[in-house]
């Protein structure tokens, strides 16, 4: 079996890395905070001090970090992946980043003989824990097909979208759809409460009908329990919406629903909710 390097042991990355370790892959781990990898290391993963060292030791390297700036540093920094790259290795960025950066990574990979894929995911902490993530992939189709055994461990819906950057563009479509949907599902609960209804019984009626959505079925139950822990951080969602708006502007496209959602989430971040889960949009009405 090929060895795997995993960079970014966060809310989602930890579970994703654990699935790979459980399937018998030799795993090299790196994260800015070593403590986050404690459970993985106790389960048999091997720690490396830099992304460069991960690239020097692993055949396939997966990155799952926070922001495009983090991705750029992990790949192109002095101790980054390309500094330790060898021909024939595979780099898979599963961070939600920019299509432009995905293409930059692809071009550098071509130059040095490294295969690269941009493969952002959807499904949050639940999907990462259950290995049921939706994975949207851009890059060379041959590399995609070769990596399918890895993707099948992490996800339940894996779709090749096209050339480098196509995975990231597809993830923007995903985030655009979620943004307006989050307004709708939280407004529905606000309305139910104001009308004197029981939100739990309202949810039973509307979640299985035409109004149903992943957010309604998985995040609104958390709202009703006043559980605002992050399956996906507000600060990362704001980052994603910003990327989508920037890309839309390049295409001379206006997205008013996304603009509104970002303004609402920005207002929550200004009130200190940036590290809460996206379901905390319900607090906008507070």
C-alpha positions as CSV (number, residue, x, y, z in Angstrom):
1,X,0.0,0.0,0.0
2,X,1.2,3.5,-0.8
3,X,2.0,5.7,2.2
4,X,-0.1,8.8,2.9
5,X,0.8,12.2,4.4
6,X,-2.0,14.2,5.9
7,X,-1.6,17.9,6.6
8,X,-4.2,19.8,8.7
9,X,-5.6,17.8,11.7
10,X,-8.6,20.0,12.4
11,X,-12.3,19.3,12.9
12,X,-12.6,17.4,9.6
13,X,-9.0,16.5,8.9
14,X,-8.7,14.4,12.1
15,X,-11.5,12.1,11.2
16,X,-10.5,11.9,7.5
17,X,-6.9,10.9,8.5
18,X,-8.2,8.4,11.1
19,X,-10.2,6.6,8.3
20,X,-7.1,6.2,6.2
21,X,-5.1,5.0,9.2
22,X,-7.9,2.5,10.1
23,X,-7.7,1.1,6.5
24,X,-4.1,0.1,7.1
25,X,-2.3,3.0,5.3
26,X,1.0,4.1,6.7
27,X,0.3,7.7,7.7
28,X,2.6,10.7,8.2
29,X,0.9,13.6,9.9
30,X,1.6,17.3,10.2
31,X,-0.4,20.2,11.7
32,X,0.6,23.6,13.1
33,X,-0.5,22.4,16.5
34,X,1.0,18.9,17.3
35,X,-1.5,18.4,20.1
36,X,-4.3,18.0,17.6
37,X,-2.6,14.9,16.2
38,X,-2.2,13.2,19.6
39,X,-4.9,10.6,19.0
40,X,-3.6,9.8,15.5
41,X,-0.1,9.4,16.8
42,X,-1.2,7.1,19.6
43,X,-3.0,5.0,16.9
44,X,0.1,4.6,14.8
45,X,0.6,7.7,12.7
46,X,4.1,9.2,12.4
47,X,4.7,12.9,13.1
48,X,6.7,15.0,10.7
49,X,7.9,18.5,11.6
50,X,7.2,20.3,8.3
51,X,5.2,19.7,5.1
52,X,8.5,19.3,3.3
53,X,9.3,16.2,5.5
54,X,5.9,14.8,4.8
55,X,6.5,15.1,1.1
56,X,9.9,13.5,1.4
57,X,8.4,10.4,3.1
58,X,4.8,9.9,1.7
59,X,3.7,8.8,-1.7
60,X,0.3,10.6,-1.6
61,X,-0.1,13.9,0.4
62,X,-3.5,15.3,1.3
63,X,-3.9,18.8,2.6
64,X,-6.9,20.0,4.6
65,X,-6.1,23.5,6.0
66,X,-8.0,26.7,6.6
67,X,-7.4,29.5,4.1
68,X,-5.9,29.9,0.6
69,X,-2.9,31.7,2.3
70,X,-2.4,28.5,4.4
71,X,-2.5,26.4,1.2
72,X,0.0,28.6,-0.5
73,X,2.4,28.4,2.4
74,X,2.0,24.6,2.7
75,X,2.7,24.1,-1.0
76,X,5.2,26.8,-1.9
77,X,6.8,27.8,1.4
78,X,10.5,27.3,2.2
79,X,9.6,24.1,4.0
80,X,6.5,23.4,1.9
81,X,5.5,20.3,-0.1
82,X,7.2,21.3,-3.3
83,X,10.4,21.7,-1.5
84,X,10.3,18.0,-0.6
85,X,8.6,16.8,-3.8
86,X,9.8,13.8,-5.8
87,X,8.6,12.8,-9.3
88,X,5.5,10.6,-9.3
89,X,4.1,11.8,-6.0
90,X,0.5,12.9,-5.7
91,X,-0.7,16.0,-4.0
92,X,-4.4,16.3,-3.2
93,X,-5.7,19.6,-1.8
94,X,-9.0,19.0,-0.1
95,X,-9.2,22.5,1.4
96,X,-11.8,24.9,0.0
97,X,-9.5,27.3,-1.8
98,X,-9.5,29.4,-4.9
99,X,-9.6,28.0,-8.5
100,X,-6.6,30.2,-9.3
101,X,-4.5,28.7,-6.6
102,X,-5.5,25.2,-7.7
103,X,-4.3,25.9,-11.2
104,X,-1.0,27.4,-9.8
105,X,-0.4,24.1,-7.9
106,X,-1.2,22.1,-10.9
107,X,1.2,24.0,-13.2
108,X,4.0,23.7,-10.6
109,X,3.3,20.0,-10.3
110,X,3.6,19.5,-14.0
111,X,6.9,21.4,-13.9
112,X,8.4,19.1,-11.3
113,X,6.7,15.8,-12.1
114,X,4.1,15.8,-9.3
115,X,0.5,14.8,-10.0
116,X,-2.0,17.2,-8.3
117,X,-5.8,17.3,-7.7
118,X,-8.0,19.9,-6.2
119,X,-10.7,17.9,-4.3
120,X,-12.7,20.1,-1.9
121,X,-15.4,18.4,0.1
122,X,-18.9,18.9,1.5
123,X,-20.6,17.2,4.4
124,X,-19.1,18.9,7.4
125,X,-17.9,17.1,10.6
126,X,-20.7,14.5,10.2
127,X,-19.6,13.5,6.7
128,X,-15.9,13.4,7.8
129,X,-16.7,11.2,10.8
130,X,-18.9,8.8,8.8
131,X,-16.8,8.7,5.7
132,X,-19.6,10.0,3.6
133,X,-18.3,13.3,2.3
134,X,-19.1,14.6,-1.2
135,X,-15.9,15.1,-3.0
136,X,-15.6,17.3,-6.1
137,X,-12.4,16.8,-8.1
138,X,-10.4,18.8,-10.6
139,X,-7.2,17.8,-12.4
140,X,-6.1,15.0,-14.7
141,X,-8.7,12.3,-15.1
142,X,-6.0,9.5,-14.9
143,X,-4.8,10.8,-11.5
144,X,-8.4,11.0,-10.4
145,X,-9.0,7.4,-11.3
146,X,-5.8,6.3,-9.6
147,X,-6.9,8.0,-6.4
148,X,-10.4,6.5,-6.3
149,X,-9.5,3.9,-3.6
150,X,-8.5,6.8,-1.3
151,X,-11.5,8.9,-2.1
152,X,-13.8,5.9,-1.5
153,X,-12.6,5.7,2.1
154,X,-13.4,9.3,2.7
155,X,-16.5,9.9,0.8
156,X,-19.8,8.5,-0.6
157,X,-20.3,10.8,-3.5
158,X,-17.1,11.3,-5.6
159,X,-17.5,13.2,-8.9
160,X,-14.8,14.2,-11.4
161,X,-15.6,17.8,-12.5
162,X,-12.9,18.5,-15.1
163,X,-9.5,20.2,-15.4
164,X,-7.5,21.8,-12.5
165,X,-9.7,24.3,-10.6
166,X,-13.0,22.7,-11.6
167,X,-13.2,21.0,-8.1
168,X,-12.9,24.4,-6.5
169,X,-15.4,26.0,-8.8
170,X,-17.9,23.2,-8.0
171,X,-17.4,23.8,-4.3
172,X,-18.3,27.4,-4.8
173,X,-21.6,26.2,-6.3
174,X,-22.1,24.2,-3.2
175,X,-21.4,27.1,-0.9
176,X,-23.6,29.4,-2.9
177,X,-26.5,27.0,-2.5
178,X,-25.9,26.5,1.2
179,X,-25.7,30.2,1.9
180,X,-29.2,31.1,0.9
181,X,-30.5,27.9,2.3
182,X,-29.2,28.7,5.7
183,X,-31.1,31.9,5.7
184,X,-34.3,30.0,4.8
185,X,-34.0,27.2,7.3
186,X,-33.2,29.6,10.2
187,X,-35.9,32.0,9.3
188,X,-38.4,29.2,9.3
189,X,-37.5,28.4,12.9
190,X,-37.6,32.1,13.9
191,X,-41.1,32.3,12.4
192,X,-42.2,29.1,14.1
193,X,-41.2,30.4,17.5
194,X,-42.8,33.8,16.9
195,X,-46.0,32.1,15.9
196,X,-46.1,30.1,19.1
197,X,-45.4,26.7,17.4
198,X,-43.3,23.9,18.7
199,X,-40.2,24.1,16.5
200,X,-39.5,20.3,16.9
201,X,-42.9,19.3,15.6
202,X,-42.6,21.9,12.8
203,X,-39.3,20.4,11.8
204,X,-40.9,16.9,11.6
205,X,-43.5,18.3,9.2
206,X,-41.3,20.3,6.9
207,X,-38.0,18.4,6.8
208,X,-39.3,15.5,4.8
209,X,-41.3,17.6,2.3
210,X,-40.3,20.0,-0.5
211,X,-38.5,22.3,2.0
212,X,-36.2,19.5,3.2
213,X,-32.4,19.9,2.9
214,X,-29.2,18.6,4.4
215,X,-28.9,21.8,6.5
216,X,-32.5,21.4,7.8
217,X,-32.0,17.8,8.7
218,X,-28.5,18.0,10.2
219,X,-28.0,21.6,11.5
220,X,-31.5,22.7,12.7
221,X,-31.7,19.8,15.3
222,X,-28.5,21.3,16.7
223,X,-30.1,24.7,16.8
224,X,-33.1,23.3,18.8
225,X,-30.6,21.8,21.3
226,X,-28.8,25.2,21.4
227,X,-25.7,23.4,20.2
228,X,-23.6,25.9,18.2
229,X,-20.4,23.9,18.1
230,X,-18.7,24.0,14.7
231,X,-19.1,21.3,12.2
232,X,-18.0,24.1,10.0
233,X,-16.7,27.4,11.3
234,X,-18.5,30.7,10.5
235,X,-15.1,32.2,9.8
236,X,-14.4,29.5,7.1
237,X,-17.8,29.9,5.6
238,X,-17.2,33.7,5.3
239,X,-13.9,32.9,3.6
240,X,-15.7,30.6,1.1
241,X,-18.4,33.2,0.4
242,X,-15.8,35.8,-0.3
243,X,-14.0,33.5,-2.8
244,X,-17.3,32.8,-4.6
245,X,-18.1,36.5,-4.8
246,X,-14.7,37.3,-6.1
247,X,-15.0,34.6,-8.8
248,X,-18.5,35.8,-9.7
249,X,-17.2,39.4,-10.1
250,X,-14.5,38.1,-12.5
251,X,-17.4,36.5,-14.6
252,X,-19.4,39.8,-14.4
253,X,-22.1,37.9,-12.4
254,X,-24.1,39.3,-9.5
255,X,-25.3,36.9,-6.7
256,X,-27.6,38.9,-4.4
257,X,-28.6,35.9,-2.3
258,X,-24.9,35.2,-1.5
259,X,-24.2,38.9,-0.9
260,X,-27.0,39.0,1.7
261,X,-25.9,35.8,3.4
262,X,-22.3,37.0,3.7
263,X,-23.5,40.3,5.3
264,X,-25.5,38.4,7.9
265,X,-22.6,36.1,8.7
266,X,-20.2,39.1,8.8
267,X,-22.4,40.7,11.4
268,X,-22.2,37.6,13.6
269,X,-18.4,37.4,13.2
270,X,-18.3,41.1,14.4
271,X,-20.1,40.0,17.5
272,X,-17.6,37.3,18.3
273,X,-19.3,34.2,16.7
274,X,-16.6,33.5,14.1
275,X,-15.6,30.2,15.8
276,X,-19.2,29.0,16.1
277,X,-20.9,26.6,13.7
278,X,-22.8,27.9,10.7
279,X,-26.1,27.0,12.3
280,X,-25.4,30.0,14.6
281,X,-27.0,32.2,11.9
282,X,-30.2,31.8,14.1
283,X,-28.5,34.2,16.5
284,X,-28.8,37.0,13.9
285,X,-32.4,37.5,15.1
286,X,-31.2,37.9,18.7
